[in-house]
């Protein structure tokens, strides 16, 4: 909307206001017109008494998940990698993720922001290390100061009230998740490391071109280097998502998740975990909208949960 003139925006607002307030229409304006008027016009009083939606009441209670439902994700800290051996003796390389005090810090709805989403906060931070706008945001929401914030789009039935705590039991062992993070920064690298090029020959007349990328174009026609040409440059430090990561084990007492394989980022970096988009989990096994722990639950007495590996030994030959 930065390139649109203010006059055009005001005319659109006036047209929507006149159209929604015509005497022939006895019904309330459509939701799209109502949202545009609220977003581009400061004259909220142009509409009659039925223009504002009733206050949405969001409660933290268990519900039934449907095929179209989308739950929120959580924020974790990458602790490193190791290897475990399952009950059949197979070696499983795993990444350990620590869910550090996740809490819902803001709820976004269609009536106000135009989208259903939940803002999740992770970790802890002192007030002297936060800017005044961020500090005012936390105080307005009435939540503790958090180190990392992330917004996850959800469906309407998956909304949670501000202050709801999220733990590792938001996921179940055996399901697949998508993990997003910032990859390790490699700095300025050449084409052999950055783009896996072969390079030049080691001998037979090759002089000072052993690791070069070769020709970058033609001569006078077209007389330029085409966009997208693979050349040396900065490598890494980009947001990447690893899809279909298998959750091997969770520990509710320590808020740890073991996932099979590698996830982007270095040790200590934040990663964002969501339900897998392609290998969707069984909705009957997922807590919806999240796991709500009983008030008398003692976390110290909880045992780790491991994915079900079945009763067939994969190393036994079939008869």
VOPAGU-2260 file (C-alpha; in pm, 1 decimal, decimal comma):
REM VOPAGU-2260
SITE   aa  ch    i         X         Y         Z
SITE  UNK   A    0       0,0       0,0       0,0
SITE  UNK   A    1     301,6     228,7       7,6
SITE  UNK   A    2     267,9     311,3    -363,3
SITE  UNK   A    3    -105,2     384,7    -346,2
SITE  UNK   A    4    -200,1     749,3    -305,7
SITE  UNK   A    5    -396,6     866,6      -3,6
SITE  UNK   A    6    -671,0    1000,8    -228,0
SITE  UNK   A    7    -734,7     658,6    -376,0
SITE  UNK   A    8    -749,6     501,0     -31,1
SITE  UNK   A    9    -994,8     764,3      90,5
SITE  UNK   A   10   -1218,5     714,3    -215,6
SITE  UNK   A   11   -1224,7     337,9    -161,6
SITE  UNK   A   12   -1311,6     394,0     203,5
SITE  UNK   A   13   -1589,2     639,2     112,3
SITE  UNK   A   14   -1731,3     399,5    -146,4
SITE  UNK   A   15   -1738,4     110,9     100,2
SITE  UNK   A   16   -1894,0     330,5     367,8
SITE  UNK   A   17   -2169,8     455,5     137,6
SITE  UNK   A   18   -2237,8     108,1       3,4
SITE  UNK   A   19   -2266,3     -44,9     348,8
SITE  UNK   A   20   -2489,4     233,4     481,5
SITE  UNK   A   21   -2747,8     241,8     202,4
SITE  UNK   A   22   -3111,5     234,9     328,5
SITE  UNK   A   23   -3199,6     -58,8     102,3
SITE  UNK   A   24   -2958,0    -285,7     286,4
SITE  UNK   A   25   -3097,5    -382,8     624,0
SITE  UNK   A   26   -2823,7    -630,2     702,0
SITE  UNK   A   27   -2485,8    -558,9     851,1
SITE  UNK   A   28   -2196,6    -494,8     606,5
SITE  UNK   A   29   -1997,0    -793,6     488,5
SITE  UNK   A   30   -1688,6    -891,4     680,8
SITE  UNK   A   31   -1446,4    -783,9     406,7
SITE  UNK   A   32   -1597,1    -433,8     383,4
SITE  UNK   A   33   -1598,5    -402,9     761,6
SITE  UNK   A   34   -1231,6    -497,7     780,6
SITE  UNK   A   35   -1128,8    -252,8     505,5
SITE  UNK   A   36   -1319,0      30,9     673,7
SITE  UNK   A   37   -1153,3     -37,9    1006,5
SITE  UNK   A   38    -809,8     -66,6     844,8
SITE  UNK   A   39    -813,5     241,3     620,1
SITE  UNK   A   40   -1057,5     474,1     794,4
SITE  UNK   A   41   -1041,3     640,8    1132,2
SITE  UNK   A   42   -1415,9     714,4    1124,0
SITE  UNK   A   43   -1524,1     405,7    1313,1
SITE  UNK   A   44   -1849,5     575,0    1409,0
SITE  UNK   A   45   -1990,2     578,6    1055,5
SITE  UNK   A   46   -2141,7     236,7    1106,5
SITE  UNK   A   47   -2445,7     174,7    1319,2
SITE  UNK   A   48   -2449,7     -18,5    1641,0
SITE  UNK   A   49   -2420,5    -361,0    1476,6
SITE  UNK   A   50   -2086,5    -297,5    1307,0
SITE  UNK   A   51   -1856,5    -422,2    1583,4
SITE  UNK   A   52   -1831,3    -794,6    1639,1
SITE  UNK   A   53   -1893,7    -916,9    1992,4
SITE  UNK   A   54   -1592,2    -971,9    2212,3
SITE  UNK   A   55   -1432,7   -1304,5    2127,8
SITE  UNK   A   56   -1400,0   -1529,8    2429,7
SITE  UNK   A   57   -1097,7   -1759,7    2402,9
SITE  UNK   A   58   -1073,0   -2040,5    2653,9
SITE  UNK   A   59    -801,1   -2297,0    2714,1
SITE  UNK   A   60   -1000,7   -2616,8    2686,0
SITE  UNK   A   61    -957,3   -2941,5    2498,7
SITE  UNK   A   62   -1135,0   -2967,6    2165,3
SITE  UNK   A   63   -1169,9   -3194,9    1867,0
SITE  UNK   A   64    -924,8   -3148,7    1583,0
SITE  UNK   A   65   -1048,4   -3161,2    1224,4
SITE  UNK   A   66    -866,0   -3216,5     896,1
SITE  UNK   A   67    -859,2   -2842,1     825,2
SITE  UNK   A   68    -737,5   -2744,8    1173,4
SITE  UNK   A   69    -389,6   -2598,1    1213,5
SITE  UNK   A   70    -222,5   -2592,1    1552,7
SITE  UNK   A   71      38,4   -2346,7    1671,1
SITE  UNK   A   72     408,5   -2423,5    1672,5
SITE  UNK   A   73     663,0   -2384,4    1951,1
SITE  UNK   A   74    1009,6   -2232,5    1988,4
SITE  UNK   A   75    1304,4   -2445,1    2097,7
SITE  UNK   A   76    1678,1   -2407,6    2152,5
SITE  UNK   A   77    1914,2   -2642,5    1971,4
SITE  UNK   A   78    2136,6   -2815,1    2228,4
SITE  UNK   A   79    2339,7   -3029,2    1988,9
SITE  UNK   A   80    2349,6   -3376,3    1835,3
SITE  UNK   A   81    2415,7   -3724,1    1966,4
SITE  UNK   A   82    2324,4   -4084,3    1889,6
SITE  UNK   A   83    2089,8   -4326,4    2064,0
SITE  UNK   A   84    2020,2   -4697,6    2021,3
SITE  UNK   A   85    1660,5   -4812,3    2004,4
SITE  UNK   A   86    1524,4   -5135,3    2154,2
SITE  UNK   A   87    1626,1   -5331,6    1842,9
SITE  UNK   A   88    1985,3   -5212,1    1859,4
SITE  UNK   A   89    1965,9   -4971,6    1565,7
SITE  UNK   A   90    2166,0   -4650,9    1591,6
SITE  UNK   A   91    1951,4   -4337,5    1569,5
SITE  UNK   A   92    2129,8   -4000,8    1514,3
SITE  UNK   A   93    1925,9   -3736,2    1695,8
SITE  UNK   A   94    1920,5   -3361,4    1758,9
SITE  UNK   A   95    1826,9   -3246,5    2109,2
SITE  UNK   A   96    1591,0   -2948,3    2131,8
SITE  UNK   A   97    1505,2   -2766,5    2455,0
SITE  UNK   A   98    1162,7   -2600,2    2483,9
SITE  UNK   A   99    1238,3   -2311,0    2718,0
SITE  UNK   A  100     920,2   -2179,2    2885,7
SITE  UNK   A  101     699,4   -2121,3    2581,7
SITE  UNK   A  102     396,2   -1902,3    2646,9
SITE  UNK   A  103     127,2   -1734,6    2437,4
SITE  UNK   A  104     216,2   -1364,1    2440,7
SITE  UNK   A  105     -46,1   -1230,5    2195,8
SITE  UNK   A  106    -360,0   -1346,3    2016,6
SITE  UNK   A  107    -441,1   -1208,5    1670,4
SITE  UNK   A  108    -791,6   -1235,6    1529,8
SITE  UNK   A  109    -957,5   -1152,0    1200,3
SITE  UNK   A  110   -1165,2    -873,4    1355,1
SITE  UNK   A  111    -860,7    -676,9    1468,4
SITE  UNK   A  112    -551,9    -788,1    1271,7
SITE  UNK   A  113    -714,2    -965,8     978,6
SITE  UNK   A  114    -561,8   -1306,1    1056,7
SITE  UNK   A  115    -587,7   -1584,6    1310,4
SITE  UNK   A  116    -244,2   -1626,9    1466,9
SITE  UNK   A  117     -70,1   -1680,9    1798,8
SITE  UNK   A  118     247,8   -1504,2    1906,3
SITE  UNK   A  119     466,6   -1736,5    2113,0
SITE  UNK   A  120     740,8   -1618,9    2348,2
SITE  UNK   A  121    1040,8   -1825,6    2458,2
SITE  UNK   A  122    1308,8   -1786,6    2725,1
SITE  UNK   A  123    1363,7   -1498,1    2963,6
SITE  UNK   A  124    1516,5   -1153,6    2932,8
SITE  UNK   A  125    1579,6    -858,1    3160,9
SITE  UNK   A  126    1395,5    -531,1    3111,9
SITE  UNK   A  127    1720,7    -336,7    3064,6
SITE  UNK   A  128    1799,0    -548,2    2756,0
SITE  UNK   A  129    1467,3    -469,6    2579,8
SITE  UNK   A  130    1365,4    -162,5    2384,6
SITE  UNK   A  131    1077,9      47,8    2515,4
SITE  UNK   A  132     828,0     -59,0    2242,8
SITE  UNK   A  133     894,0    -428,4    2309,4
SITE  UNK   A  134     880,6    -372,9    2683,6
SITE  UNK   A  135     548,2    -192,1    2646,8
SITE  UNK   A  136     415,1    -479,6    2435,8
SITE  UNK   A  137     487,8    -732,5    2711,4
SITE  UNK   A  138     338,6    -509,6    2979,7
SITE  UNK   A  139      23,8    -446,4    2775,3
SITE  UNK   A  140     -29,3    -819,2    2730,7
SITE  UNK   A  141      51,9    -891,6    3096,0
SITE  UNK   A  142     305,1   -1167,5    3023,3
SITE  UNK   A  143     665,0   -1219,8    3142,5
SITE  UNK   A  144     951,3   -1071,8    2942,2
SITE  UNK   A  145    1061,8   -1313,3    2672,1
SITE  UNK   A  146    1384,8   -1348,8    2477,9
SITE  UNK   A  147    1240,0   -1466,7    2145,6
SITE  UNK   A  148     901,9   -1405,6    1979,1
SITE  UNK   A  149     751,8   -1590,3    1685,2
SITE  UNK   A  150     409,5   -1571,1    1521,3
SITE  UNK   A  151     239,5   -1891,5    1407,6
SITE  UNK   A  152     -74,5   -1877,2    1190,4
SITE  UNK   A  153    -352,6   -2101,0    1322,5
SITE  UNK   A  154    -715,6   -2174,0    1253,3
SITE  UNK   A  155    -995,1   -2024,3    1457,6
SITE  UNK   A  156   -1056,5   -2340,6    1658,8
SITE  UNK   A  157    -688,7   -2357,5    1762,4
SITE  UNK   A  158    -673,2   -2018,8    1937,3
SITE  UNK   A  159    -538,7   -2010,9    2293,3
SITE  UNK   A  160    -570,5   -1733,5    2554,5
SITE  UNK   A  161    -276,0   -1513,1    2645,7
SITE  UNK   A  162     -59,9   -1672,0    2912,9
SITE  UNK   A  163    -115,4   -2034,6    2810,0
SITE  UNK   A  164     199,7   -2241,2    2861,3
SITE  UNK   A  165     323,6   -2476,3    2588,5
SITE  UNK   A  166     550,1   -2773,2    2653,9
SITE  UNK   A  167     703,7   -3068,6    2477,2
SITE  UNK   A  168     379,8   -3268,1    2505,5
SITE  UNK   A  169     236,8   -3038,0    2241,9
SITE  UNK   A  170     387,6   -3304,9    2013,7
SITE  UNK   A  171     372,3   -3682,6    2047,3
SITE  UNK   A  172     656,5   -3931,7    1983,2
SITE  UNK   A  173     633,2   -4089,3    1641,1
SITE  UNK   A  174     484,8   -3792,9    1457,3
SITE  UNK   A  175     660,3   -3585,6    1190,7
SITE  UNK   A  176     736,2   -3214,0    1228,8
SITE  UNK   A  177     888,1   -2932,4    1023,0
SITE  UNK   A  178    1184,3   -2754,7    1186,4
SITE  UNK   A  179    1284,5   -2403,1    1075,2
SITE  UNK   A  180    1604,9   -2224,7    1173,8
SITE  UNK   A  181    1895,4   -2008,8    1058,9
SITE  UNK   A  182    2178,3   -2212,0     907,0
SITE  UNK   A  183    2540,4   -2174,7    1013,9
SITE  UNK   A  184    2715,5   -1880,1     851,2
SITE  UNK   A  185    3018,2   -1979,5     639,5
SITE  UNK   A  186    3128,0   -1633,2     530,1
SITE  UNK   A  187    3255,8   -1553,1     180,1
SITE  UNK   A  188    3324,6   -1880,2      -2,6
SITE  UNK   A  189    3432,1   -1985,3    -349,9
SITE  UNK   A  190    3232,7   -2172,2    -610,7
SITE  UNK   A  191    3372,2   -2515,9    -521,5
SITE  UNK   A  192    3243,6   -2500,5    -166,0
SITE  UNK   A  193    2939,3   -2280,0    -225,5
SITE  UNK   A  194    2801,4   -2444,8    -542,1
SITE  UNK   A  195    2985,3   -2780,8    -544,4
SITE  UNK   A  196    3165,9   -2700,9    -871,4
SITE  UNK   A  197    3443,9   -2928,1    -993,1
SITE  UNK   A  198    3709,7   -2663,1   -1044,7
SITE  UNK   A  199    3996,3   -2675,0   -1291,4
SITE  UNK   A  200    4252,9   -2950,3   -1350,5
SITE  UNK   A  201    4540,3   -2996,5   -1110,5
SITE  UNK   A  202    4809,2   -3001,3   -1380,9
SITE  UNK   A  203    4854,9   -3025,6   -1760,2
SITE  UNK   A  204    4898,9   -2655,3   -1818,5
SITE  UNK   A  205    4648,3   -2523,4   -1565,0
SITE  UNK   A  206    4794,8   -2214,1   -1404,0
SITE  UNK   A  207    4626,9   -2035,5   -1111,5
SITE  UNK   A  208    4281,2   -2164,0   -1206,1
SITE  UNK   A  209    4255,0   -2479,8    -996,6
SITE  UNK   A  210    3955,0   -2361,5    -790,7
SITE  UNK   A  211    3801,1   -2104,4   -1023,8
SITE  UNK   A  212    3450,7   -2117,9   -1166,4
SITE  UNK   A  213    3548,4   -2086,2   -1532,4
SITE  UNK   A  214    3368,3   -1870,2   -1786,5
SITE  UNK   A  215    3088,8   -1642,7   -1664,6
SITE  UNK   A  216    2932,9   -1561,6   -2003,9
SITE  UNK   A  217    2990,0   -1483,6   -2372,2
SITE  UNK   A  218    3161,9   -1199,6   -2560,0
SITE  UNK   A  219    3011,9    -886,5   -2713,2
SITE  UNK   A  220    2677,6   -1058,6   -2760,5
SITE  UNK   A  221    2502,1   -1033,7   -2515,5
SITE  UNK   A  222    2785,4    -844,4   -2346,3
SITE  UNK   A  223    2670,5    -908,6   -1992,1
SITE  UNK   A  224    2658,6   -1169,8   -1718,0
SITE  UNK   A  225    2313,1   -1320,1   -1684,7
SITE  UNK   A  226    2135,3   -1297,0   -1352,8
SITE  UNK   A  227    2153,4   -1607,5   -1139,5
SITE  UNK   A  228    2503,2   -1703,7   -1246,4
SITE  UNK   A  229    2667,1   -1913,9    -973,2
SITE  UNK   A  230    2963,7   -1717,4    -843,5
SITE  UNK   A  231    3155,2   -1674,7    -516,3
SITE  UNK   A  232    2972,7   -1498,3    -235,4
SITE  UNK   A  233    2837,3   -1524,6     115,1
SITE  UNK   A  234    2732,3   -1871,8     217,3
SITE  UNK   A  235    2493,8   -1979,4     492,7
SITE  UNK   A  236    2313,8   -1768,2     756,2
SITE  UNK   A  237    1979,4   -1814,8     577,5
SITE  UNK   A  238    1643,8   -1938,3     703,3
SITE  UNK   A  239    1586,7   -2296,1     600,1
SITE  UNK   A  240    1323,0   -2558,0     687,2
SITE  UNK   A  241    1388,2   -2928,6     727,0
SITE  UNK   A  242    1063,5   -3111,8     655,7
SITE  UNK   A  243     931,1   -3443,3     785,0
SITE  UNK   A  244    1157,8   -3472,2    1089,2
SITE  UNK   A  245    1063,9   -3772,3    1303,3
SITE  UNK   A  246    1009,0   -3714,6    1676,6
SITE  UNK   A  247    1187,1   -4004,0    1847,9
SITE  UNK   A  248    1153,2   -3913,4    2214,8
SITE  UNK   A  249    1025,7   -3642,9    2451,4
SITE  UNK   A  250    1106,3   -3574,5    2816,9
SITE  UNK   A  251     832,2   -3367,2    2987,7
SITE  UNK   A  252    1031,8   -3334,1    3310,3
SITE  UNK   A  253    1318,2   -3150,2    3136,6
SITE  UNK   A  254    1123,9   -3013,1    2835,7
SITE  UNK   A  255    1350,5   -3188,5    2585,6
SITE  UNK   A  256    1270,7   -3328,0    2241,6
SITE  UNK   A  257    1484,2   -3578,5    2050,8
SITE  UNK   A  258    1430,1   -3563,6    1674,3
SITE  UNK   A  259    1598,3   -3788,2    1418,0
SITE  UNK   A  260    1860,0   -3629,1    1196,9
SITE  UNK   A  261    1993,7   -3276,6    1174,8
SITE  UNK   A  262    1815,6   -2943,5    1206,1
SITE  UNK   A  263    1943,7   -2605,8    1081,4
SITE  UNK   A  264    2147,5   -2380,8    1307,2
SITE  UNK   A  265    2436,0   -2395,4    1550,6
SITE  UNK   A  266    2419,0   -2495,7    1915,2
SITE  UNK   A  267    2224,8   -2236,8    2112,7
SITE  UNK   A  268    2023,8   -2111,8    1815,0
SITE  UNK   A  269    1646,1   -2090,4    1814,6
SITE  UNK   A  270    1445,1   -2327,2    1597,8
SITE  UNK   A  271    1071,3   -2327,6    1528,5
SITE  UNK   A  272     880,9   -2656,2    1532,4
SITE  UNK   A  273     542,7   -2712,6    1365,3
SITE  UNK   A  274     333,2   -3009,6    1260,8
SITE  UNK   A  275     458,4   -3154,3     932,8
SITE  UNK   A  276     288,1   -3019,2     621,9
SITE  UNK   A  277     339,4   -3325,7     400,7
SITE  UNK   A  278     350,3   -3621,7     641,0
SITE  UNK   A  279      56,2   -3508,8     847,2
SITE  UNK   A  280      22,9   -3673,5    1189,1
SITE  UNK   A  281    -275,4   -3872,6    1308,2
SITE  UNK   A  282    -516,5   -3608,6    1438,5
SITE  UNK   A  283    -666,4   -3854,7    1686,8
SITE  UNK   A  284    -334,3   -3873,0    1874,7
SITE  UNK   A  285    -253,9   -3501,5    1887,6
SITE  UNK   A  286    -361,2   -3286,1    2184,6
SITE  UNK   A  287    -579,6   -3007,1    2052,4
SITE  UNK   A  288    -533,4   -2713,4    2060,6
SITE  UNK   A  289    -242,1   -2809,4    2290,2
SITE  UNK   A  290    -168,3   -3031,3    2586,8
SITE  UNK   A  291    -336,1   -2887,0    2896,9
SITE  UNK   A  292    -168,8   -3028,9    3206,3
SITE  UNK   A  293    -377,0   -3097,4    3520,7
SITE  UNK   A  294    -321,5   -2863,9    3813,2
SITE  UNK   A  295    -200,2   -3142,5    4044,8
SITE  UNK   A  296      50,9   -3287,0    3796,0
SITE  UNK   A  297     408,1   -3332,3    3923,5
SITE  UNK   A  298     654,3   -3289,3    3636,9
SITE  UNK   A  299     942,5   -3445,3    3828,8
SITE  UNK   A  300     765,5   -3782,7    3835,7
SITE  UNK   A  301     702,8   -3799,6    3460,4
SITE  UNK   A  302     899,5   -4052,6    3256,4
SITE  UNK   A  303    1033,0   -3990,6    2903,5
SITE  UNK   A  304     808,4   -4103,2    2617,6
SITE  UNK   A  305     959,3   -4295,4    2323,7
SITE  UNK   A  306     804,7   -4355,2    1983,0
SITE  UNK   A  307     642,4   -4691,9    1923,6
SITE  UNK   A  308     879,4   -4902,5    1711,7
SITE  UNK   A  309     647,7   -5198,6    1669,8
SITE  UNK   A  310     693,1   -5562,1    1765,8
SITE  UNK   A  311     880,0   -5683,9    1456,7
SITE  UNK   A  312    1259,0   -5694,2    1479,7
SITE  UNK   A  313    1390,0   -5528,3    1159,6
SITE  UNK   A  314    1714,8   -5729,2    1181,8
SITE  UNK   A  315    1542,6   -6067,2    1177,1
SITE  UNK   A  316    1525,0   -6236,8     837,5
SITE  UNK   A  317    1177,3   -6304,0     706,3
SITE  UNK   A  318    1079,1   -6667,9     707,6
